[in-house]
Amino acid sequence: MLDIQSGVHTVKSHGVKIVKVHMYDWLILLLLVAIVIMLNAIEPFHRFVSEEMMSDLKYPFREDTVPFWAVPIYAVLLPFAIFFMYYYFRRDVYDLHHAVLGLLFSVLITGVITDAIKDAVGRPRPNFFWRCFPDGVGAFDPVTGDVICSGDKAVINEGYKSFPSGHTSCKSSCILLIAIFRRTAL
């Protein structure tokens, strides 16, 4: 234990040792990745949407303001850069490892919770009408009054995943982790 508390701990000197000690943590991260992939692949709950409800769901269907690929850059790569800057000056692989591990756990656990809620709630997005009816002509079941979508199935399924916001929850978890890291690393 004395070796851990004294001197400089770099990736070269202690990197393999720390990964071996935390092997189960990395395996749990892989399990969380598999769960997130599974939750994104399953079909969400299709909430009842009537013709009267469509007036609130007719916003134009456009590209995302913040594209899907940008979320990992802002929420994961940017914090990694901050952690590596700390490592560059402090040369403590334990701080670096735990910060990276904490960030990945934060992002993946948030992703699992958010995606599970999205799939269970099935709240339609504000542009659901144009996802469901790309031709602009609505169709509803004459008996139940529920929507009968004619668009692309993947686009429609994504249209049932409005709540909670995945972008916001991911970024919030990362910002909180950076704040905690900054507070403890100083």
N, CA, C and O of each residue as an XYZ file, in Angstrom:
744
protein
N       0.820     -1.199      0.000
C       0.000      0.000      0.000
C       0.853      1.249      0.000
O       0.438      2.275     -0.537
N       2.045      1.188      0.592
C       2.941      2.328      0.635
C       3.353      2.742     -0.773
O       3.528      3.930     -1.046
N       3.511      1.751     -1.682
C       3.901      2.032     -3.067
C       2.849      2.880     -3.768
O       3.182      3.723     -4.601
N       1.601      2.664     -3.439
C       0.513      3.400     -4.077
C       0.487      4.852     -3.597
O       0.154      5.746     -4.374
N       0.826      5.096     -2.353
C       0.706      6.432     -1.794
C       1.898      7.331     -2.089
O       1.772      8.550     -1.978
N       3.026      6.791     -2.454
C       4.194      7.629     -2.677
C       4.628      7.582     -4.141
O       4.443      6.577     -4.828
N       5.205      8.686     -4.599
C       5.766      8.718     -5.949
C       4.747      9.019     -7.020
O       3.588      9.326     -6.743
N       5.214      8.922     -8.263
C       4.390      9.194     -9.426
C       3.870      7.875     -9.970
O       4.620      6.907    -10.091
N       2.594      7.840    -10.298
C       1.963      6.625    -10.806
C       1.516      6.891    -12.234
O       0.477      7.512    -12.457
N       2.282      6.432    -13.184
C       1.972      6.682    -14.586
C       1.279      5.469    -15.191
O       1.161      4.414    -14.567
N       0.829      5.654    -16.417
C       0.203      4.547    -17.134
C       1.213      3.432    -17.334
O       0.870      2.255    -17.223
N       2.464      3.793    -17.629
C       3.511      2.784    -17.832
C       3.773      1.975    -16.574
O       3.877      0.750    -16.640
N       3.881      2.632    -15.439
C       4.271      1.932    -14.226
C       3.123      1.190    -13.553
O       3.346      0.130    -12.970
N       1.914      1.711    -13.617
C       0.809      1.113    -12.876
C      -0.430      0.829    -13.725
O      -1.431      0.347    -13.194
N      -0.390      1.115    -15.023
C      -1.563      0.989    -15.876
C      -2.165     -0.397    -15.923
O      -3.370     -0.556    -15.729
N      -1.339     -1.409    -16.180
C      -1.834     -2.784    -16.290
C      -2.358     -3.268    -14.938
O      -3.380     -3.950    -14.866
N      -1.660     -2.914    -13.888
C      -2.053     -3.345    -12.548
C      -3.440     -2.813    -12.182
O      -4.272     -3.548    -11.649
N      -3.677     -1.556    -12.465
C      -4.961     -0.967    -12.081
C      -6.110     -1.540    -12.906
O      -7.215     -1.705    -12.389
N      -5.868     -1.844    -14.174
C      -6.919     -2.438    -15.012
C      -7.233     -3.848    -14.522
O      -8.395     -4.253    -14.509
N      -6.212     -4.597    -14.120
C      -6.451     -5.951    -13.591
C      -7.256     -5.910    -12.292
O      -8.149     -6.730    -12.076
N      -6.930     -4.953    -11.438
C      -7.635     -4.843    -10.164
C      -9.115     -4.507    -10.398
O      -9.988     -4.969     -9.664
N      -9.381     -3.702    -11.426
C     -10.754     -3.262    -11.710
C     -11.367     -3.998    -12.901
O     -12.221     -3.451    -13.598
N     -10.933     -5.235    -13.134
C     -11.409     -6.008    -14.274
C     -12.939     -6.183    -14.242
O     -13.591     -6.093    -15.282
N     -13.503     -6.428    -13.068
C     -14.944     -6.638    -12.976
C     -15.717     -5.356    -13.289
O     -16.815     -5.406    -13.844
N     -15.145     -4.223    -12.933
C     -15.795     -2.955    -13.284
C     -15.890     -2.810    -14.794
O     -16.918     -2.376    -15.313
N     -14.822     -3.170    -15.506
C     -14.819     -3.067    -16.970
C     -15.784     -4.073    -17.593
O     -16.400     -3.785    -18.619
N     -15.919     -5.247    -16.983
C     -16.890     -6.226    -17.477
C     -18.328     -5.734    -17.279
O     -19.185     -5.948    -18.135
N     -18.581     -5.081    -16.156
C     -19.909     -4.514    -15.922
C     -20.194     -3.416    -16.943
O     -21.326     -3.284    -17.409
N     -19.179     -2.629    -17.295
C     -19.362     -1.608    -18.337
C     -19.755     -2.247    -19.666
O     -20.616     -1.728    -20.376
N     -19.125     -3.368    -20.002
C     -19.497     -4.071    -21.239
C     -20.939     -4.567    -21.178
O     -21.658     -4.512    -22.176
N     -21.360     -5.045    -20.022
C     -22.746     -5.467    -19.842
C     -23.703     -4.283    -20.016
O     -24.752     -4.420    -20.645
N     -23.344     -3.133    -19.465
C     -24.171     -1.934    -19.632
C     -24.257     -1.504    -21.090
O     -25.314     -1.069    -21.547
N     -23.154     -1.623    -21.824
C     -23.173     -1.307    -23.261
C     -24.156     -2.233    -23.978
O     -24.932     -1.787    -24.823
N     -24.120     -3.518    -23.639
C     -25.044     -4.477    -24.260
C     -26.493     -4.143    -23.928
O     -27.366     -4.273    -24.786
N     -26.759     -3.717    -22.706
C     -28.121     -3.359    -22.314
C     -28.595     -2.120    -23.070
O     -29.739     -2.074    -23.521
N     -27.726     -1.114    -23.212
C     -28.089      0.094    -23.959
C     -28.397     -0.255    -25.414
O     -29.370      0.244    -25.980
N     -27.581     -1.100    -26.013
C     -27.821     -1.517    -27.403
C     -29.152     -2.255    -27.506
O     -29.920     -2.019    -28.439
N     -29.429     -3.143    -26.561
C     -30.687     -3.893    -26.565
C     -31.892     -2.953    -26.402
O     -32.901     -3.114    -27.088
N     -31.785     -1.974    -25.496
C     -32.888     -1.042    -25.268
C     -33.154     -0.166    -26.492
O     -34.293      0.232    -26.733
N     -32.116      0.133    -27.259
C     -32.310      0.917    -28.479
C     -32.869      0.059    -29.611
O     -33.461      0.586    -30.553
N     -32.688     -1.240    -29.527
C     -33.159     -2.132    -30.592
C     -34.619     -2.550    -30.409
O     -35.305     -2.824    -31.394
N     -35.102     -2.604    -29.170
C     -36.475     -3.074    -28.960
C     -37.478     -1.987    -29.339
O     -37.163     -0.797    -29.365
N     -38.670     -2.429    -29.625
C     -39.730     -1.500    -30.025
C     -40.334     -0.855    -28.781
O     -40.662     -1.556    -27.824
N     -40.485      0.465    -28.781
C     -41.039      1.132    -27.604
C     -42.547      0.918    -27.503
O     -43.191      0.487    -28.460
N     -43.089      1.222    -26.349
C     -44.534      1.194    -26.138
C     -45.180      2.207    -27.080
O     -44.725      3.347    -27.176
N     -46.228      1.795    -27.767
C     -46.935      2.687    -28.677
C     -48.152      3.254    -27.953
O     -49.198      2.613    -27.856
N     -47.987      4.448    -27.459
C     -49.064      5.124    -26.729
C     -50.201      5.471    -27.687
O     -49.973      5.742    -28.866
N     -51.405      5.459    -27.174
C     -52.581      5.814    -27.960
C     -52.462      7.263    -28.431
O     -52.218      8.167    -27.632
N     -52.638      7.474    -29.733
C     -52.595      8.820    -30.319
C     -53.836      8.977    -31.188
O     -53.977      8.303    -32.208
N     -54.734      9.871    -30.779
C     -55.959     10.096    -31.540
C     -55.790     11.286    -32.483
O     -54.774     11.980    -32.455
N     -56.794     11.503    -33.306
C     -56.758     12.605    -34.268
C     -56.736     13.960    -33.547
O     -56.090     14.898    -34.013
N     -57.434     14.063    -32.423
C     -57.451     15.311    -31.661
C     -56.078     15.635    -31.078
O     -55.718     16.805    -30.950
N     -55.318     14.613    -30.726
C     -53.989     14.812    -30.148
C     -52.983     15.263    -31.194
O     -51.957     15.846    -30.846
N     -53.253     15.007    -32.454
C     -52.300     15.308    -33.515
C     -52.026     16.795    -33.693
O     -50.989     17.169    -34.241
N     -52.940     17.650    -33.237
C     -52.706     19.090    -33.393
C     -51.448     19.534    -32.642
O     -50.781     20.477    -33.066
N     -51.118     18.867    -31.534
C     -49.902     19.187    -30.780
C     -48.664     18.477    -31.322
O     -47.550     18.762    -30.883
N     -48.843     17.566    -32.261
C     -47.728     16.743    -32.745
C     -47.410     17.010    -34.219
O     -46.888     16.132    -34.906
N     -47.718     18.206    -34.704
C     -47.527     18.518    -36.121
C     -46.339     19.451    -36.395
O     -46.319     20.145    -37.411
N     -45.371     19.467    -35.509
C     -44.187     20.275    -35.784
C     -43.442     19.671    -36.968
O     -43.507     18.461    -37.183
N     -42.741     20.488    -37.733
C     -42.038     19.950    -38.922
C     -40.987     18.908    -38.537
O     -40.343     19.004    -37.492
N     -40.834     17.925    -39.397
C     -39.842     16.866    -39.186
C     -38.541     17.304    -39.855
O     -38.426     17.282    -41.080
N     -37.572     17.699    -39.047
C     -36.284     18.197    -39.535
C     -35.161     17.395    -38.891
O     -35.371     16.572    -37.999
N     -33.967     17.674    -39.384
C     -32.783     17.073    -38.773
C     -32.670     17.561    -37.328
O     -33.149     18.642    -36.987
N     -32.033     16.751    -36.490
C     -31.850     17.133    -35.094
C     -30.992     18.389    -34.994
O     -30.051     18.571    -35.766
N     -31.326     19.254    -34.033
C     -30.523     20.450    -33.792
C     -29.136     20.047    -33.326
O     -28.132     20.569    -33.810
N     -29.085     19.118    -32.388
C     -27.817     18.523    -31.950
C     -27.832     17.095    -32.476
O     -28.585     16.264    -31.969
N     -27.008     16.791    -33.493
C     -27.044     15.447    -34.075
C     -26.609     14.372    -33.077
O     -25.888     14.641    -32.117
N     -27.063     13.170    -33.332
C     -26.787     12.032    -32.453
C     -25.287     11.831    -32.251
O     -24.849     11.537    -31.138
N     -24.494     11.984    -33.313
C     -23.053     11.745    -33.223
C     -22.343     12.801    -32.378
O     -21.234     12.553    -31.904
N     -22.952     13.973    -32.177
C     -22.310     15.038    -31.409
C     -22.401     14.811    -29.904
O     -21.573     15.318    -29.147
N     -23.391     14.060    -29.473
C     -23.577     13.841    -28.034
C     -22.358     13.156    -27.411
O     -21.883     13.625    -26.377
N     -21.827     12.070    -27.988
C     -20.631     11.475    -27.375
C     -19.417     12.412    -27.380
O     -18.571     12.347    -26.488
N     -19.343     13.270    -28.377
C     -18.208     14.206    -28.419
C     -18.295     15.183    -27.258
O     -17.316     15.386    -26.539
N     -19.464     15.789    -27.073
C     -19.623     16.764    -25.997
C     -19.665     16.108    -24.629
O     -19.107     16.640    -23.669
N     -20.310     14.975    -24.530
C     -20.555     14.376    -23.226
C     -19.459     13.422    -22.765
O     -19.316     13.192    -21.564
N     -18.682     12.862    -23.691
C     -17.669     11.878    -23.296
C     -16.255     12.333    -23.668
O     -15.370     12.356    -22.813
N     -16.039     12.690    -24.918
C     -14.682     13.041    -25.340
C     -14.174     14.332    -24.705
O     -12.994     14.432    -24.367
N     -15.038     15.302    -24.543
C     -14.629     16.546    -23.889
C     -14.221     16.303    -22.429
O     -13.174     16.795    -22.008
N     -15.018     15.557    -21.642
C     -14.552     15.232    -20.283
C     -13.257     14.404    -20.283
O     -12.395     14.603    -19.427
N     -13.120     13.470    -21.248
C     -11.862     12.723    -21.332
C     -10.688     13.675    -21.512
O      -9.638     13.491    -20.895
N     -10.855     14.680    -22.342
C      -9.790     15.659    -22.564
C      -9.440     16.381    -21.258
O      -8.267     16.620    -20.970
N     -10.452     16.723    -20.480
C     -10.213     17.381    -19.195
C      -9.465     16.446    -18.250
O      -8.529     16.863    -17.568
N      -9.879     15.183    -18.214
C      -9.203     14.216    -17.335
C      -7.755     14.011    -17.757
O      -6.873     13.912    -16.904
N      -7.497     13.947    -19.055
C      -6.126     13.753    -19.531
C      -5.268     14.989    -19.261
O      -4.060     14.869    -19.055
N      -5.876     16.163    -19.259
C      -5.112     17.363    -18.889
C      -4.674     17.273    -17.428
O      -3.524     17.567    -17.101
N      -5.590     16.867    -16.557
C      -5.207     16.671    -15.160
C      -4.103     15.630    -15.049
O      -3.141     15.819    -14.305
N      -4.238     14.540    -15.782
C      -3.222     13.487    -15.728
C      -1.869     14.007    -16.206
O      -0.836     13.676    -15.625
N      -1.872     14.809    -17.249
C      -0.628     15.345    -17.807
C       0.148     16.127    -16.752
O       1.375     16.042    -16.687
N      -0.565     16.885    -15.930
C       0.105     17.698    -14.920
C       0.346     16.960    -13.611
O       1.338     17.229    -12.933
N      -0.526     16.049    -13.245
C      -0.409     15.392    -11.941
C       0.249     14.019    -12.008
O       0.785     13.545    -11.006
N       0.217     13.380    -13.158
C       0.824     12.057    -13.363
C       0.348     11.021    -12.349
O       1.149     10.289    -11.766
N      -0.954     10.971    -12.151
C      -1.515      9.970    -11.252
C      -2.533      9.142    -12.025
O      -3.662      9.575    -12.257
N      -2.112      7.942    -12.419
C      -2.955      7.072    -13.231
C      -4.201      6.625    -12.466
O      -5.216      6.295    -13.080
N      -4.136      6.611    -11.146
C      -5.299      6.225    -10.360
C      -6.423      7.254    -10.521
O      -7.582      6.886    -10.709
N      -6.079      8.530    -10.448
C      -7.088      9.570    -10.682
C      -7.648      9.471    -12.096
O      -8.859      9.572    -12.295
N      -6.776      9.274    -13.072
C      -7.215      9.173    -14.463
C      -8.145      7.974    -14.654
O      -9.217      8.100    -15.247
N      -7.734      6.829    -14.155
C      -8.529      5.609    -14.308
C      -9.898      5.756    -13.654
O     -10.917      5.418    -14.257
N      -9.923      6.252    -12.444
C     -11.195      6.362    -11.734
C     -12.096      7.420    -12.369
O     -13.318      7.273    -12.369
N     -11.507      8.475    -12.904
C     -12.319      9.490    -13.588
C     -12.928      8.910    -14.861
O     -14.111      9.118    -15.129
N     -12.130      8.184    -15.649
C     -12.640      7.570    -16.880
C     -13.694      6.518    -16.550
O     -14.746      6.464    -17.187
N     -13.411      5.692    -15.562
C     -14.363      4.663    -15.151
C     -15.664      5.302    -14.653
O     -16.756      4.850    -14.998
N     -15.540      6.339    -13.854
C     -16.721      7.036    -13.350
C     -17.529      7.667    -14.467
O     -18.759      7.610    -14.452
N     -16.849      8.270    -15.439
C     -17.546      8.883    -16.570
C     -18.303      7.836    -17.379
O     -19.464      8.043    -17.734
N     -17.652      6.718    -17.669
C     -18.306      5.672    -18.447
C     -19.493      5.073    -17.694
O     -20.541      4.818    -18.288
N     -19.330      4.847    -16.387
C     -20.461      4.358    -15.590
C     -21.594      5.376    -15.590
O     -22.762      5.014    -15.738
N     -21.250      6.637    -15.424
C     -22.262      7.692    -15.399
C     -23.050      7.732    -16.704
O     -24.280      7.781    -16.691
N     -22.345      7.710    -17.822
C     -22.998      7.784    -19.131
C     -23.842      6.534    -19.384
O     -24.980      6.642    -19.839
N     -23.304      5.368    -19.099
C     -24.013      4.135    -19.417
C     -25.203      3.875    -18.495
O     -26.253      3.430    -18.956
N     -25.053      4.145    -17.214
C     -26.187      3.962    -16.305
C     -27.286      4.964    -16.646
O     -28.468      4.619    -16.637
N     -26.902      6.191    -16.943
C     -27.889      7.188    -17.372
C     -28.570      6.737    -18.657
O     -29.783      6.883    -18.805
N     -27.787      6.185    -19.592
C     -28.357      5.689    -20.848
C     -29.348      4.555    -20.626
O     -30.409      4.523    -21.249
N     -29.008      3.638    -19.751
C     -29.911      2.510    -19.462
C     -31.215      3.022    -18.851
O     -32.300      2.622    -19.272
N     -31.109      3.899    -17.865
C     -32.315      4.413    -17.203
C     -33.159      5.223    -18.183
O     -34.374      5.039    -18.259
N     -32.516      6.116    -18.930
C     -33.242      6.972    -19.873
C     -33.917      6.145    -20.967
O     -35.093      6.353    -21.265
N     -33.179      5.209    -21.564
C     -33.754      4.393    -22.638
C     -34.865      3.482    -22.131
O     -35.842      3.243    -22.841
N     -34.724      2.973    -20.909
C     -35.785      2.138    -20.343
C     -37.057      2.947    -20.126
O     -38.157      2.468    -20.402
N     -36.908      4.170    -19.631
C     -38.083      5.032    -19.436
C     -38.703      5.392    -20.778
O     -39.924      5.360    -20.927
N     -37.862      5.738    -21.764
C     -38.370      6.077    -23.108
C     -39.195      4.919    -23.684
O     -40.289      5.125    -24.209
N     -38.659      3.712    -23.579
C     -39.366      2.544    -24.122
C     -40.656      2.260    -23.361
O     -41.643      1.831    -23.959
N     -40.662      2.492    -22.063
C     -41.848      2.192    -21.256
C     -42.936      3.254    -21.413
O     -44.122      2.923    -21.421
N     -42.548      4.524    -21.539
C     -43.526      5.609    -21.593
C     -44.129      5.743    -22.990
O     -45.347      5.861    -23.127
N     -43.297      5.726    -24.020
C     -43.795      5.813    -25.394
C     -44.424      7.145    -25.753
O     -45.352      7.192    -26.561
N     -43.942      8.216    -25.173
C     -44.499      9.543    -25.476
C     -44.086      9.970    -26.878
O     -42.901      9.927    -27.208
N     -45.057     10.389    -27.721
C     -44.723     10.810    -29.092
C     -43.948     12.127    -29.119
O     -44.159     13.012    -28.289
N     -43.059     12.228    -30.082
C     -42.291     13.456    -30.277
C     -43.199     14.528    -30.884
O     -44.236     14.208    -31.463
N     -42.813     15.792    -30.753
C     -43.639     16.874    -31.323
C     -43.813     16.787    -32.844
O     -44.766     17.349    -33.383
N     -42.911     16.094    -33.539
C     -43.033     15.948    -34.997
C     -43.606     14.587    -35.387
O     -43.370     14.104    -36.495
N     -44.351     13.977    -34.484
C     -44.851     12.617    -34.709
C     -45.740     12.510    -35.941
O     -45.678     11.509    -36.655
N     -46.573     13.528    -36.206
C     -47.466     13.468    -37.359
C     -46.679     13.230    -38.640
O     -47.054     12.380    -39.448
N     -45.592     13.974    -38.834
C     -44.814     13.856    -40.081
C     -43.964     12.595    -40.095
O     -43.594     12.123    -41.169
N     -43.646     12.039    -38.935
C     -42.970     10.739    -38.887
C     -43.952      9.643    -39.278
O     -43.609      8.711    -40.005
N     -45.168      9.772    -38.789
C     -46.198      8.761    -39.007
C     -46.801      8.847    -40.410
O     -47.074      7.825    -41.040
N     -47.004     10.063    -40.887
C     -47.622     10.292    -42.205
C     -46.719     11.180    -43.058
O     -46.976     12.379    -43.166
N     -45.671     10.627    -43.664
C     -44.768     11.462    -44.463
C     -45.466     12.126    -45.655
O     -45.002     13.149    -46.160
N     -46.575     11.542    -46.096
C     -47.312     12.124    -47.226
C     -48.271     13.228    -46.767
O     -48.861     13.910    -47.605
N     -48.434     13.415    -45.462
C     -49.288     14.465    -44.927
C     -50.746     14.106    -44.787
O     -51.556     14.949    -44.399
N     -51.101     12.855    -45.098
C     -52.495     12.406    -45.014
C     -52.625     11.460    -43.817
O     -52.051     10.371    -43.814
N     -53.382     11.884    -42.806
C     -53.549     11.086    -41.603
C     -54.539      9.952    -41.792
O     -55.501     10.069    -42.550
N     -54.292      8.849    -41.090
C     -55.200      7.702    -41.123
C     -55.387      7.209    -39.686
O     -54.424      7.053    -38.936
N     -56.655      6.968    -39.322
C     -56.966      6.553    -37.966
C     -57.936      5.381    -37.995
O     -58.797      5.288    -38.870
N     -57.779      4.487    -37.022
C     -58.648      3.323    -36.916
C     -60.076      3.790    -36.643
O     -60.298      4.556    -35.705
N     -61.052      3.344    -37.446
C     -62.426      3.821    -37.253
C     -63.051      3.356    -35.941
O     -63.952      4.020    -35.428
N     -62.599      2.241    -35.388
C     -63.189      1.715    -34.152
C     -62.536      2.338    -32.925
O     -63.225      2.898    -32.072
N     -61.193      2.243    -32.829
C     -60.484      2.727    -31.636
C     -60.106      4.195    -31.732
O     -59.957      4.860    -30.706
N     -59.949      4.712    -32.939
C     -59.508      6.094    -33.119
C     -58.017      6.257    -33.024
O     -57.513      7.379    -33.088
N     -57.281      5.142    -32.870
C     -55.826      5.201    -32.770
C     -55.220      5.441    -34.151
O     -55.833      5.154    -35.179
N     -54.035      5.960    -34.145
C     -53.321      6.287    -35.363
C     -52.914      5.018    -36.124
O     -52.575      4.008    -35.506
N     -52.948      5.065    -37.455
C     -52.447      3.983    -38.309
C     -51.341      4.589    -39.158
O     -51.608      5.236    -40.171
N     -50.113      4.379    -38.744
C     -48.967      5.025    -39.390
C     -48.633      4.367    -40.721
O     -48.799      3.160    -40.900
N     -48.153      5.203    -41.659
C     -47.770      4.693    -42.975
C     -46.311      4.978    -43.297
O     -45.860      4.675    -44.402
N     -45.560      5.554    -42.361
C     -44.163      5.902    -42.600
C     -43.212      4.752    -42.338
O     -43.626      3.616    -42.110
N     -41.931      5.071    -42.376
C     -40.866      4.105    -42.110
C     -40.944      3.656    -40.645
O     -41.026      4.486    -39.740
N     -40.918      2.336    -40.422
C     -41.099      1.773    -39.074
C     -40.038      2.263    -38.084
O     -40.361      2.556    -36.933
N     -38.782      2.354    -38.517
C     -37.725      2.817    -37.617
C     -37.928      4.280    -37.224
O     -37.698      4.655    -36.074
N     -38.349      5.089    -38.163
C     -38.601      6.510    -37.889
C     -39.808      6.659    -36.961
O     -39.810      7.511    -36.072
N     -40.821      5.839    -37.168
C     -42.009      5.872    -36.305
C     -41.642      5.434    -34.891
O     -42.048      6.072    -33.920
N     -40.877      4.351    -34.769
C     -40.468      3.883    -33.439
C     -39.675      4.951    -32.703
O     -39.866      5.154    -31.504
N     -38.790      5.630    -33.410
C     -38.028      6.717    -32.790
C     -38.960      7.855    -32.400
O     -38.672      8.595    -31.459
N     -40.069      8.002    -33.109
C     -41.055      9.024    -32.793
C     -41.789      8.784    -31.492
O     -42.390      9.710    -30.947
N     -41.755      7.561    -30.977
C     -42.374      7.239    -29.691
C     -41.398      7.367    -28.524
O     -41.693      6.902    -27.423
N     -40.245      7.988    -28.746
C     -39.219      8.085    -27.693
C     -38.913      9.537    -27.357
O     -37.766      9.974    -27.446
N     -39.939     10.278    -26.971
C     -39.748     11.698    -26.703
C     -39.286     11.991    -25.280
O     -38.500     12.914    -25.061
N     -39.759     11.227    -24.328
C     -39.507     11.540    -22.923
C     -38.832     10.379    -22.221
O     -39.232      9.230    -22.406
N     -37.820     10.656    -21.421
C     -37.081     11.891    -21.180
C     -36.041     12.126    -22.271
O     -35.751     11.232    -23.067
N     -35.493     13.313    -22.302
C     -34.518     13.660    -23.327
C     -33.199     12.927    -23.086
O     -32.584     13.075    -22.030
N     -32.775     12.145    -24.057
C     -31.507     11.426    -23.947
C     -30.316     12.357    -23.994
O     -29.342     12.162    -23.267
N     -30.384     13.386    -24.858
C     -29.299     14.362    -24.953
C     -29.093     15.063    -23.605
O     -27.967     15.181    -23.123
N     -30.170     15.513    -23.020
C     -30.084     16.262    -21.772
C     -29.611     15.390    -20.620
O     -28.759     15.808    -19.837
N     -30.148     14.194    -20.509
C     -29.756     13.332    -19.384
C     -28.288     12.932    -19.483
O     -27.591     12.885    -18.469
N     -27.813     12.645    -20.689
C     -26.407     12.269    -20.875
C     -25.481     13.424    -20.519
O     -24.511     13.251    -19.781
N     -25.785     14.588    -21.045
C     -24.931     15.753    -20.765
C     -24.985     16.127    -19.293
O     -23.962     16.502    -18.720
N     -26.142     16.034    -18.673
C     -26.259     16.373    -17.256
C     -25.431     15.442    -16.386
O     -24.771     15.885    -15.446
N     -25.465     14.159    -16.697
C     -24.678     13.213    -15.901
C     -23.184     13.489    -16.041
O     -22.434     13.366    -15.073
N     -22.750     13.862    -17.247
C     -21.328     14.147    -17.471
C     -20.897     15.441    -16.803
O     -19.808     15.511    -16.234
N     -21.742     16.471    -16.865
C     -21.417     17.749    -16.228
C     -21.314     17.556    -14.717
O     -20.414     18.101    -14.079
N     -22.232     16.784    -14.147
C     -22.181     16.519    -12.711
C     -20.895     15.797    -12.343
O     -20.256     16.125    -11.343
N     -20.517     14.813    -13.151
C     -19.289     14.076    -12.867
C     -18.062     14.982    -12.969
O     -17.149     14.873    -12.150
N     -18.026     15.872    -13.958
C     -16.899     16.807    -14.088
C     -16.838     17.726    -12.871
O     -15.757     18.015    -12.359
N     -18.001     18.181    -12.412
C     -18.019     19.048    -11.232
C     -17.487     18.316    -10.004
O     -16.721     18.881     -9.224
N     -17.891     17.068     -9.836
C     -17.389     16.283     -8.708
C     -15.897     16.023     -8.857
O     -15.150     16.125     -7.883
N     -15.454     15.689    -10.069
C     -14.040     15.434    -10.311
C     -13.209     16.679    -10.031
O     -12.158     16.601     -9.394
N     -13.679     17.818    -10.504
C     -12.949     19.065    -10.295
C     -12.830     19.360     -8.811
O     -11.780     19.797     -8.339
N     -13.908     19.121     -8.077
C     -13.922     19.394     -6.649
C     -12.970     18.478     -5.895
O     -12.296     18.920     -4.965
N     -12.905     17.217     -6.278
C     -12.053     16.260     -5.564
C     -10.615     16.273     -6.055
O      -9.711     15.885     -5.315
N     -10.383     16.714     -7.295
C      -9.026     16.662     -7.850
C      -8.177     17.849     -7.429
O      -6.952     17.804     -7.547
N      -8.797     18.892     -6.948
C      -8.024     20.080     -6.585
C      -7.377     19.963     -5.242
O      -6.693     20.888     -4.804
